[in-house]
Amino acid sequence: MIIMSSWSPELGLKVYGLAASALIGALLFLILLIRLFTYFTLGVCKSQKKMNGKVVIVTGANSGIGKETAMDMARRGARVIMACRNLESGSKVRSQIILETKNPNVILMKLDLSNLNSVREFAAEVNQSEKRLDVLIHNAGMANTFSKQTTMDGLEITMATNQYGPFLLTHLLIDLLKKTAPSRIVIVASELYRFAKLNLDNPNPVNTLPAYLYYVSKYANIMFTLELARRLKGTGVTANCIHPGMIDSGIWRNVPFPLNLPLKLIVKGFFKSPKEGAQTTIYCAVSEEVEGISGKYFLDCKENGLSEGIQDMAKNKKYWEICEELVHLKATDPKI
Ligand SMILES: NC(=O)c1ccc[n+]([C@@H]2O[C@H](COP(=O)([O-])OP(=O)(O)OC[C@H]3O[C@@H](n4cnc5c(N)ncnc54)[C@H](OP(=O)(O)O)[C@@H]3O)[C@@H](O)[C@H]2O)c1
């Protein structure tokens, strides 16, 4: 009764104000805790290995994780081939890398992974200009949300960019990698594969919701890595895949309004920076600890387990054969 009688609009405002401040404070504290957790569990590549005299290809090196990976490789002294579809932004990033690392041996080449012809042209140029290839980093990737797109080759665009282009490119560069052995292939996959399944009866899912196909393409990346590693046994070429963590990068650019608004908050509040996100790729590309290791999945610079389903090697072999057909592998192309 006493409380009720002393209640006033001013007091009500004060109470609401206090409650709102407490809520915001609790939220900020939660963000701080999560950021601290991310900071302390973050995998960092501690290898000091120099890469002088070595040649490294990084696809999608003009932004995000790829840019940071290329920067690191250049800093270690490698000859870095930036394989990019956007030569304008690629050229700016190349200049920045050269300026920051003082390594002029950074080359920019055109590669559109969603176009099989472009993949062939890029590979032909590399095979002609390079005497060796020490590390091939399949970093480039894209994610669509709702807009369905089919490439000139009749392939669904997310699967073409994230899986079929890299599959063909690996074939066309495999002889150079074998010649340079010990050499490494690193494939940037994602933990999001756990939300997907790959239907062998529909490997080119032009009518499926594109947002889901990002997960499927990352599932495909891991199946590809496992079968690739199996086929490369004894050649001195290793193949591993990684999850970089959730990163504040351009990969989220196709999320439409208004879904992009809460997403932006989450990305800015909780996700890793591209430099942090590049650590596991760098680790697999250079670390002495990974020497000779093949067919594994890494996360935060540590080997990580995979779901049972994705390790069905009979299914992975069958998928490999389907990929060969989808990319129109020719009799004259190298076989793996
Ligand atoms: N960000 C994350 O949270 C996260 C999580 C797990 C895995 N990943 C993976 O990490 C990799 C790097 O992505 P990111 O996060 O750094 O995103 P990003 O900043 O968007 O970088 C993606 C790169 O791929 C390139 N690319 C896209 N389509 C291409 C094509 N058709 N041909 C050649 N290059 C193409 C982009 O070039 P343009 O600039 O021309 O578009 C860009 O350089 C991707 O494989 C992604 O799936 C990311």
The ligand as a Gaussian input file, in Angstrom:
#p B3LYP/6-31G(d) Opt

LIG

0 1
 N       33.468000     -16.153000     -42.768000
 C       33.200000     -17.243000     -42.083000
 O       32.643000     -17.209000     -40.969000
 C       33.578000     -18.581000     -42.648000
 C       33.312000     -19.731000     -41.872000
 C       33.669000     -20.977000     -42.391000
 C       34.271000     -21.051000     -43.641000
 N       34.505000     -19.933000     -44.368000
 C       35.129000     -20.069000     -45.685000
 O       36.280000     -19.255000     -45.731000
 C       36.594000     -18.979000     -47.101000
 C       36.954000     -17.508000     -47.251000
 O       35.809000     -16.735000     -47.043000
 P       35.813000     -15.346000     -46.261000
 O       35.109000     -15.572000     -44.992000
 O       37.169000     -14.761000     -46.238000
 O       34.806000     -14.515000     -47.173000
 P       35.080000     -13.363000     -48.267000
 O       35.717000     -12.184000     -47.621000
 O       33.772000     -13.172000     -48.945000
 O       36.105000     -14.003000     -49.259000
 C       35.733000     -14.928000     -50.234000
 C       36.697000     -14.839000     -51.380000
 O       36.306000     -15.785000     -52.379000
 C       36.278000     -15.112000     -53.626000
 N       35.356000     -15.707000     -54.577000
 C       34.007000     -15.816000     -54.490000
 N       33.524000     -16.361000     -55.618000
 C       34.584000     -16.597000     -56.422000
 C       34.739000     -17.126000     -57.726000
 N       33.687000     -17.516000     -58.455000
 N       35.979000     -17.237000     -58.251000
 C       37.054000     -16.834000     -57.543000
 N       36.990000     -16.301000     -56.320000
 C       35.757000     -16.182000     -55.773000
 C       35.838000     -13.702000     -53.286000
 O       36.128000     -12.844000     -54.368000
 P       35.273000     -11.492000     -54.651000
 O       35.894000     -10.452000     -53.790000
 O       35.459000     -11.274000     -56.102000
 O       33.858000     -11.800000     -54.272000
 C       36.683000     -13.459000     -52.050000
 O       37.993000     -13.119000     -52.403000
 C       35.377000     -19.419000     -47.906000
 O       35.633000     -20.667000     -48.509000
 C       34.300000     -19.580000     -46.857000
 O       33.330000     -20.520000     -47.236000
 C       34.175000     -18.701000     -43.899000

